[in-house]
Amino acid sequence: MAKCAICEKGAHFGNNVSHSHRKTPKMWKSNVKSVRVKTAGGAKRMYVCTSCLKSGKVERA
């Protein structure tokens, strides 16, 4: 699973808990997109989460 190159956000793990309180494994995937980003060396393709894109931490190329 890809991680955000800016904030290192990745997948989170936990349990689904049913009404009868049975527990099964669950994975929450972060909303990570592959985008072209402006860097000092030019444009570069990176995995960036949508919260970093929305907040303006990176600039698209």
Secondary structure, DSSP 8 states (H G I E B T S, - for coil): ----TTT----EEEEEE-TT--EEEEEE---EEEEEEEETTEEEEEEEEHHHHHHTSS-B-
